Amino acid sequence: MLDVTGFIASHVTNLLVSNYPNYTIVALDKLSYCSSLKNLQPCFTSSNFKFVKEDITSSDLINYLLDAEEIDTIMHFAAETHVDNSRINRFIHVSTDEVYGESDLETDIGNSEASQLLPTNPYSATKADAEMLKTAHYVHDRPFNDKLYFLDDQKLKKLAWEERTPWEAGLRMTIAWYRETPDWWGNVESALQPHPRISPTVPSHNEEEFLMQHQTGCSNNEIKFLIYGRTGWIGGLLGKLCMDKGIPDAYGRGKLQDRKTLLNDIRMMQPTHVFNAAGVTGRPNVDWCETHKVETIRTNVDGTLNLANVCKQEGSGIGFKEEDTPNFTGSFYSKTKAMVEEMLRDYDSVCTLRLRMPISSDLNNSRNFITKITRYNKVVNIPNSMSVLDELLPMSIEMANRRCKGVWNFTNPGVVSHNEILELYREYIDPKFKWVNFDLEEQAKVILAPRSNNELDVSKLKKEFLELLSIKDSITKYVFKPEKRVK
C-alpha cells in the first residue's frame, strides 16, 4: 500500500489489517506535510502489519520490497509512483471523482465509469492520465471552483454496498471530531493554502521515535539496529532477518560519504548497533573496480571510515561490515578492503566480519556464489572457504548482542570446491546440469584482475558458536535440502 498515512488510505489500511489477519500488509509512506502516523495507530500492534518510511519514487526500494515481501497486490493512494514488475497480479489505483470535471447542477444523471474524462486542474489531470495509462499531460489550473461532482454509483451498489451514514450526519460527525481533537494534525495552515507549494519534509525526531517504538514495540533498553546497504543483497537479508526475529531495525538514509546525513541517521534512530553492509563490489563482478578506482575508494574506504568515525563520536555501538581477505591485493577491490580493515583496527567499537564467497538458499539471486557458477560458461575447480548466509547472518546479530569486537573470519569451517558444489546442485536441483572446467591460466585470459583462493581459520568463530556447521554440511542443510527439486 502506497502513501498510507493520509485521510482515505489510513482508513483503508486500518480496515484491511483488522479484518484480514491472514493478509500481510506492507505500508509505505515518506511522511510529507499532509501525513500523520497517528492515523495508523491501530495497525502498529498487529503482527500482519509493517510500515516502511521511504519515498515511492525510489525504484530500487520498490523492487526490493516487491521481492522481499513477496507482494502480489498493490494499492496506490499517492499521486505518483514508479513500479515496474510483471509479477504483480493486481495494481489498484485510487483515483478521484474530479477526473470527470464539473457536473451540471441541473442534471439528475451521474457520471458512469464510461463517461468522458474532462479534468479541470493539474491534480485531476494526472489522475486521469494514470487511468488512461499514457504519459502525464498537465492542463492549466481552473480559474474557478467546481460546484458539483455527481457520480453514478449503480455499479458499486450491485456489489451489495449501501450507505450507512447520511451525508449531513457524517459531515456533522467529522466536524465534531476535529473540534474534539485539535492537536491531531498540529499546525495545518500551510496545507490550507489554495495551491500550496511545500517542499518534501524530513520527519521530525518525534516521528522517528514513534516508528521505532510502535513498529517494533521496543523500549529504550532494547537493541536497535541501524543498517546500511538496504538495496544490496546482504543488507536486504539482514533487514528481513531482523523483521522475522522481531528485532527493532531501520535502514540508514544517509550516504556513507556524507557525514552530515550519517549523523542525522544516528541521532534520529538512536541505534545501539550499526551494521554496515554497504560497499562497492562491481557489476557484474569485481573487475568493475579495476576501471572505477575512484568510486571504489570513495565507498569502500572513505565511506566506511566516515561511518566508523561518526559511530565513535556518537557512541552508537558496533559497525558490522562485509569483508574479503585483507592479505590479497591482486584486485583493486581487495586492496580497498585490506586498506580500510587495517585502519579500522584503531576503532575499539568495530567488529569486522570477513565474508567469503557468500551463499544463500535464494538460488535466483545473481549475487549468490552458487547462482554465479551455474551461469558461467566455464568454472575453475579450487577448494575455498565460503560463507553460508542462512546460518551465519543470525550469528552476526547475536555477535552484536554479545558486543563482539575485532576481526573475525566469518566463514563456515573447512573448504569446498566448485565441482563439489555443482555436484550437489545436480543432485538436488537439476539432474541434467552440466559444466566445463578450465584452469587458472585460462581464467586469467577472461578476467581483468586475479582472484584469491584460500582457506580461512575460523577456530575463533567456532569457539563462540559451537553449533557452527562445516561448509559442506551447512550448504546441504540450509541450501540444497530446502530447495530440493529432484524427486
Buried (B, 14 or more C-beta within 10 A) or exposed (E): BBBBBBEEBBEBBBEBBEEEEEEBBBBBBBBBEBBBBBBBEBBBEEEBBBBBBBBBEBBEBBBBBBBBBEBEEBBBBBBEBEBEBEEEEEEEBBBBBBBBBBBEEEEEEBBEEEBEBBBBBBBBBBBBBBEEEEEEEEBEEBEEEBEEBBBBEEEEEEEEEEEEEEEEEEEEEEEEEEEEEEEEBEEEEEEEEEEEEEEEEEBEEEBBBBBBBBBBEBEEEEBBBBBBBBBBBBBBBBBBBBBEEEBBBBBBBBBBEEBEBBBBBBEBBBBBBBBBBBBBBBEEBBBBBBEBEEEBBBBBBBBBBBBBEBBBEBEBBBBBBBBBBBEBBEBBBBBBBBBBBEBBEEBEBBBBBBBBBBBBBBBEBEBBBBBBBBEEEEBBBBBBBBBBBBBBBBBBBEBBEEEBBEBBBBBBBBBBBBBBBBEBBBBBBEEEEEBEEBEEEEBEEEEBBBBBBBBBEBEEBBEBBEEBBBBBBBBBBBBBEEBEEEE
